[in-house]
């Protein structure tokens, strides 16, 4: 397990929980569009041409796969999703390096229980000294603030 990182010399490098939650809200709005497009084409084809609908478990796997590709692709190409770019957040390792694919996939997979258990992994950030979510702690990643202006 990676050792905890605490940057007391630069508190602005650690984004506020408010900023992180705002980025999550914005990300969810962007993901509505991504999921709409990714569902429309294959499911319209299945429904209109073949007149069948996919079982619920297939739809859940479809969502997990599309979201996984979205997040991991953006994190491997600059460490930021569209919402993270807007809110000046970046995903790194505790020592500031670019996370490997293994860490990114692990972070994505650990984020699901973190969110599904009533946001317990998100609430963790309130008590964490570096304001990191539980899935960041467990996956060896961290979110940093990339802008030196006024924090929100």
N, C-alpha and C positions, 0 to 999 in steps of 0.2 A: 504494500500500500504506500503511495507517495507520502512524503512528509508534508505537514501543513506549511503553508506559506503565509507569512504575515509581513507586510511592507509598512511598518510604522513610520518610515521616513517619508513616504509619499502617500498620504491618505487619499489623494485625488485619483490615484491609480486604481482604487477599489470603488466601483460604482455603487451608488446608493440602491437600496432595495426598491425604492420608488421608481428609479430609472429602469431597473431590470424588469419590474412588473409592467411598466409602460411599454417597454420593448416587446414583452410577451403578448400584450394586448394587440399591439400593432402587427406582430407576427401572425397572430390568429386571424386577423382580417385579411392579410396577404394570402394565408393558407386557404381561406375560403375560395379564392380565385383559382389557386393551384389545384385544389381538390375538385372544384367544379369542372375545370377543363379535363382533368385526368379521368373523371367519371363519365363525362358526357360522351366522348367518342366511343370507348369500348362498350359501355352499357346501352347506348342508343343502337349500336350495331347489333348487339345481342338481342335487344328487345324488338327492334323494328324488322330486321332481316330474318332472324332465327326464331323470334317470338318466344324467347326464354329469358328468365332472369337468374342472376347468379345467387347462390345461397348466401345467407348472412355471414357465415364464416369467411367466405371468399371475399366479400366486401370489406370485412375487417382487415384481412390480410392485404388487400389492395391499398387501403388507407395507410397501414403500417409501412408497406413497401414504398409508396409514393412519398410519404413524409420522411422516411429514412433516406431515400435518395436525395430529396431536397436538402435536408439538413447536412448530411455528410458531404454532399457535393460542394455546398457553399462553405462549409468549414474547412475543406481541403483546398479551396481556392480563395485564400485570403483570411480565413478565420472568422468571417462575418457573413451572416445572412443579410437580406435586404433590410430587415428591421434593425439588426445590430449596427449596420452602417449608418442608418438614420439616427440612432440613439448613441452613436459613438462608443459602441461596445465591441470587444474582440475576445475571441476564445484563444487561450494559450495554455501552456503547461505551467506549473507553479514557478518554474525558473524562467519563464518568459519565452520559451521556444514554441515552435509550431507543433501541435499534437500529432502523433502518428495516426494512421487510419485505425489501428486497433483501439486507441483511446477514444477516438471519435465515435466509432460504432458502439463501444461500451457506454459512452455518455448518452448516446441516443437511446439505447436499450434501457438504461437505468432511469432515464427521465420519465418513462411510462409509469412505473409504479410510484415514482415521486409525485406525479400529477394525479394518478388514479386513486391513491389513498388520501383523498380529500386535500390534496396539496401539501401533505406532511413534509415532503422534501423541499417545498418552497418555503414553508414556515420555518424550516431549519435555518434559513438565512438570517432570521431575526436574532438567533442565538449564536450564530457562527461569528467568530471574531473578524473574519475576512469578508463577511456578508456573502458567502458562497452557498449555493444550493447543495443539498445532500448529494445529488447525482454528480455534481462537480467534484466534491470531496472524494467520492468513491471511485470516480473514473480517472482521477489524476489530472483534471483540467480546472481552469478557472476563468472567470470573466473579468476583464480589465476595462477601465475607462480610457479611451484613446484621445480624449480632448482635454486641454488644460483650462478651458473656460469655466464658467460657473456651473457647478453640479446641480442637478435637479433633485 
